Amino acid sequence: MARIVVAGAGAIGASVAYHLALRGASSVVLADRAQIASGATGKAMGGVRQQFSTEAEVTLARESVRFFEELGSPFFDQVGYLFLATSDAGLAELEARAELQRGLGVPVESVDASRVSGLNTEDVLGAVVCWEDGVAEPAEVTLELVKRSVAMGVEVREHVDAGELERDVLVIAAGAYSPELWPDLPIRPLCRQLVDVGPVASLPADLPMVLESESGFHFRRRGDTLRLAMSEPSPRWTDQEEVDDALVEDWRGRLARRYPPAVGAPVARAWAGLYDMTPDAHPVIGWVGEGVYAACGFSGHGFMQSPAVGKAVAEELLDEESSIDLSPYRIERFAEGAAFSEDLVL
């Protein structure tokens, strides 16, 4: 059987290796230039949602949520994803997306946001939620998949250059560093940061991920802290993982307004990581060269889509076809003028 080397031991790479082993592949190596989940996966927000703005992304997300449900707590807590609209235009956009999502089988419902204890909803004109969505722990999930993979015979190699390992097939799942292995990949790094504040007293265990539709500001509970993130006003196209302290203070102010119980909560930590962005914010999945297969460019959505991607990639590598349509993600689309941009890059 072909020797398959998976480059990148983050969420995508671990899922690919796991699903290859599940399907009987006997010679799989999961390799990373650092350590398991030490890149973007270990620095991720941990949101898991089906509420995307394009059919292709919703399809990946729906398949992935089923897997997260099977994992269950403490890996995944199905607390929901609540989108708030504070303008007429924002509400119209929210409702249009919800209609698309419901048409694809996602149980999105309109809801009175004031039902969430502690949330300031004075300026909220409308809200939608999917209670199947929730929050997970990216590093812990990835480590669990690697553990299961090793039990099925996958070899794990840390602190190595995957490109130098003997193989028949190389699967590139190295996030923002993928172009180092295949320069033709249309991926560039975008620095994004997160902040944990707390402790915050009496945080409800079922607090959903709360997201302001217009601004992109969102937060989730993690223990007795709140984790904050937001689309930044000026994209930082760099591979330098640096925290902007001005953004930290801006987000703390936004949190205080939206969730008053957190007023004055101190910064527990702040950190930055890299999104592996493509021109249309959709991943590249498929063959990119002789014996070289790409699964990268997830533009901030890799962890939440990793179960479906791992399964589909394993099917395609071993059976030459997958149960999920991967045609929207081929690299050739860029030469053909791809135009199905994802709006919800969070």
Helices and strands as residue ranges (DSSP letters): E 4-7, H 11-22, E 28-32, G 40-43, E 47-48, H 55-71, E 76-77, E 81-85, H 88-103, E 109-110, G 113-115, E 126-130, E 134-136, H 138-151, E 155-158, G 162-164, E 169-172, G 175-180, E 188-197, E 209-212, E 218-222, E 225-229, H 245-258, G 260-262, E 267-277, E 284-289, E 292-296, H 302-319, G 327-329, G 331-334
